[in-house]
Amino acid sequence: MTNFWNDLQQLADLTGRVTILEAFAAIFLSFILTLIIAIVYRKTHTGARYSQSFVQTIIIMGIVVSVIMIVIGNNIAVAFGLVGAFSIIRFRSAISDPKDIAFIFFGMAAGITCGLGYYIIAILFTLTLVVIIFVLYATNFGQTASIKKRLTLTVPENLHDETVFNNILSEHLTVFSLQSIQTSNQGTMIQLEYVIQNKPGVDDKTLMDELRKANGNLKVSINYLSTEVYY
């Protein structure tokens, strides 16, 4: 009987060591894969705002999800308990670029597959999607021939006429649409805001120089910060 309990204890210790090794392998692999994903995000980031904390979040989220999947295993009760625990968490940060959300899910998917023990699938999935992301980035897929921008034009109050600049705008632009009119400098100046799209071969400096000749060399600005402008 004593030998039986000793053999059972040895088997339990062996099972525990195997489980710990598998958990360590899952956590380590999820760290490596999410690190690759974070590097790819940094290399292919084209938005107006870059956040170091977001890059680190991709790695942390992937590892946390892999640990959660290890803990859950096949235990339904633990799964429901974790759902209840995480339901109290509220994320207040707004993500401006939809591609950032895709990278968060990318890191989580890598963590989930590692936590479930599908190591080969996790590696193949990560490498395949990394190649696809680099292809989309290198080919600039989805980019239009000419982006729309915002033009802010300052004119003296006595020169306020929306049609004064139409000849210049139509000569250099394929699209221009007046969006707003507002006063500035205690009402002595008028600001006109347009949505514009340059004609092929027309650079912004040429357009701005022509407009400055017509508005008395007052302020002219073109806004590039927004990737999409609706009108």
C-alpha positions in Angstrom: 0.0 0.0 0.0 2.9 2.3 0.8 4.5 1.7 -2.5 1.2 2.5 -4.2 1.0 5.9 -2.5 4.6 6.6 -3.3 4.0 5.8 -7.0 0.9 8.0 -7.0 2.8 10.8 -5.4 5.6 10.5 -8.0 3.0 10.6 -10.8 1.4 13.7 -9.4 4.8 15.4 -9.1 5.6 14.4 -12.7 2.2 15.7 -13.9 2.7 19.0 -12.1 6.2 19.5 -13.6 4.8 18.7 -17.0 2.0 21.2 -16.5 4.4 23.9 -15.3 6.7 23.3 -18.3 3.8 23.5 -20.7 2.6 26.7 -19.1 6.1 28.2 -19.2 6.4 27.2 -22.9 3.0 28.8 -23.7 3.9 32.1 -21.9 7.3 32.3 -23.5 6.0 31.6 -27.0 3.2 34.1 -26.6 5.8 36.7 -25.5 8.0 36.0 -28.6 5.0 36.1 -31.0 3.5 39.3 -29.5 6.9 40.9 -29.5 7.1 40.2 -33.3 3.6 41.6 -33.7 4.6 44.8 -31.7 7.7 45.2 -33.9 5.6 44.8 -37.1 3.1 47.4 -35.7 6.0 49.9 -35.1 7.4 49.3 -38.5 4.1 49.7 -40.4 2.5 52.4 -38.3 1.4 55.3 -40.5 -1.1 57.2 -38.3 -0.8 60.6 -36.9 -0.3 59.4 -33.3 2.2 56.8 -32.1 2.0 55.5 -28.5 4.8 53.5 -26.8 2.3 52.3 -24.2 0.1 50.8 -26.9 3.0 48.8 -28.3 3.7 47.4 -24.9 0.0 46.7 -24.4 0.0 44.4 -27.4 2.6 42.2 -25.7 1.0 42.3 -22.2 -2.4 41.5 -23.6 -1.1 38.5 -25.5 0.6 37.1 -22.4 -2.3 37.7 -20.1 -4.7 36.0 -22.5 -2.4 33.0 -22.8 -2.3 32.7 -19.0 -6.1 33.0 -18.8 -6.5 30.1 -21.3 -4.1 28.0 -19.4 -6.1 28.6 -16.1 -9.4 27.9 -17.8 -8.4 24.7 -19.6 -11.6 22.6 -19.8 -13.1 23.9 -16.6 -16.5 25.6 -17.5 -17.0 26.9 -13.9 -13.6 28.7 -14.0 -14.5 30.1 -17.4 -17.8 31.6 -16.2 -16.0 33.0 -13.1 -13.4 34.8 -15.2 -16.1 36.2 -17.5 -17.8 37.7 -14.4 -14.6 39.0 -13.0 -13.5 40.7 -16.2 -17.0 42.1 -16.9 -16.4 44.8 -14.2 -13.4 46.2 -16.2 -14.1 49.3 -18.3 -11.7 50.6 -20.9 -11.9 54.4 -21.2 -9.2 55.0 -23.9 -10.6 55.7 -27.4 -8.7 54.2 -30.2 -8.5 56.5 -33.2 -7.1 54.2 -35.8 -9.1 51.0 -36.6 -5.9 49.2 -37.5 -4.8 49.5 -33.8 -7.9 47.4 -32.8 -6.8 44.7 -35.4 -3.3 44.5 -33.8 -4.9 44.1 -30.3 -6.9 41.2 -31.6 -3.9 39.9 -33.4 -1.9 39.7 -30.2 -4.9 38.2 -28.3 -5.3 35.5 -30.9 -1.7 34.6 -30.7 -2.0 34.4 -26.9 -5.1 32.3 -27.1 -3.6 29.7 -29.4 -0.5 29.5 -27.2 -2.5 29.1 -24.1 -4.5 26.3 -25.6 -1.3 24.5 -26.6 -1.6 24.9 -30.4 2.0 26.1 -30.7 2.5 25.2 -34.4 -0.8 26.9 -35.3 0.2 30.0 -33.3 3.6 30.3 -35.1 2.1 29.7 -38.6 -0.8 32.1 -37.9 1.5 34.9 -36.7 4.1 34.5 -39.5 1.4 34.4 -42.2 -0.4 37.5 -41.0 2.9 39.3 -40.6 3.7 38.6 -44.2 0.2 39.8 -45.3 0.6 43.0 -43.2 4.0 43.8 -44.8 2.5 43.2 -48.3 -0.4 45.6 -47.6 2.1 48.1 -46.2 4.6 47.8 -49.1 1.9 48.1 -51.8 0.1 50.9 -49.9 -3.1 48.9 -50.5 -6.3 50.9 -50.3 -4.7 54.3 -50.7 -6.5 56.7 -53.1 -4.6 58.5 -55.9 -5.0 61.8 -54.1 -6.1 62.4 -50.5 -8.6 65.0 -49.4 -7.3 67.7 -47.1 -8.6 70.8 -45.2 -7.7 74.2 -46.5 -8.1 77.2 -44.2 -8.0 80.6 -45.9 -7.9 84.0 -44.1 -9.2 87.0 -46.0 -9.9 90.6 -45.0 -13.5 91.4 -44.2 -13.9 93.8 -47.1 -12.7 91.0 -49.5 -15.3 88.5 -48.2 -16.7 86.8 -51.3 -16.8 83.0 -51.6 -16.5 83.2 -55.4 -13.3 85.3 -55.4 -11.0 82.3 -55.1 -13.0 79.9 -57.3 -10.9 80.5 -60.4 -7.7 79.7 -58.5 -9.2 76.7 -56.8 -10.7 75.2 -59.9 -7.3 75.6 -61.7 -5.4 73.6 -59.1 -8.0 71.3 -57.6 -10.2 68.5 -58.7 -12.5 68.9 -55.6 -13.1 71.9 -53.4 -16.1 72.4 -51.2 -16.7 75.3 -48.8 -17.4 73.9 -45.3 -17.5 76.8 -42.9 -17.1 80.6 -42.6 -16.1 82.3 -39.3 -14.7 85.6 -38.1 -11.4 86.2 -36.4 -9.3 89.0 -35.1 -12.3 90.8 -33.6 -14.3 90.5 -36.8 -11.8 92.2 -39.0 -10.8 88.9 -40.7 -12.8 86.0 -42.2 -11.7 82.4 -42.2 -12.9 80.1 -45.0 -12.5 76.4 -44.6 -12.6 74.1 -47.6 -12.3 70.4 -48.3 -9.9 70.0 -51.2 -8.2 67.5 -53.4 -5.2 68.5 -55.6 -5.0 67.8 -59.3 -2.2 65.4 -60.3 1.1 67.2 -60.4 -0.1 70.2 -58.3 1.9 70.6 -55.1 0.5 72.4 -52.0 3.1 75.2 -52.1 2.1 76.3 -55.5 -1.6 76.4 -54.4 -0.7 78.4 -51.3 1.4 80.9 -53.2 -1.4 81.6 -55.6 -3.9 82.0 -52.8 -1.6 84.4 -50.8 -1.4 86.7 -53.9 -5.2 86.9 -53.9 -5.8 87.3 -50.1 -3.3 90.0 -49.4 -0.5 87.6 -48.2 -2.6 86.6 -45.1 -2.5 83.1 -43.5 -3.2 80.0 -45.6 -2.9 76.6 -44.1 -3.5 73.0 -45.2 -4.3 70.3 -42.7 -2.9 66.8 -43.2 -3.6 65.3 -39.8 -6.8 63.5 -40.6 -6.6 60.5 -42.8 -10.2 60.7 -43.8 -12.3 63.8 -44.5 -16.0 63.6 -45.2 -18.0 66.2 -47.0 
